[in-house]
Amino acid sequence: MDESEKRLKQEDCSEDGLGAGILTLTNKRIAFDKTRGRIADFTKRIEETIIDFPLNEVTKVWKEGLFMKKICISAKTNEGEKTFKFGVFSTGSWEKDIKKAQEEFKNQ
């Protein structure tokens, strides 16, 4: 992160296709870092950043699910537009915070 970038929200979660990791929202981008944990000694380490795109490349944000709620994010990637579905605790607040960060990013 550069000096002008601020972390707005971060949560341990799981993405449907990528598995367990940490979802991070900053005032400039959204990132997902893959993690690997060990039950034997309760350790968790970050392996690699799988998703890292600026907020202006996010095309759509919504929540879905009745019992297993997910925050869904569509973004432009090198392979075209992709959708990612993250299992987070408060899908409503993630949706609101991402949309708010996008608006503030546009106004910079």
Secondary structure by P-SEA (a helix, b strand, c coil): cccccccccccccccccccbbbbbbcccbbbbbbbbbbcccbbbbbcccccccccccccccccccccbbbbbbbbbccccbbbbbbbcccaaaaaaaaaaaaaaaaac
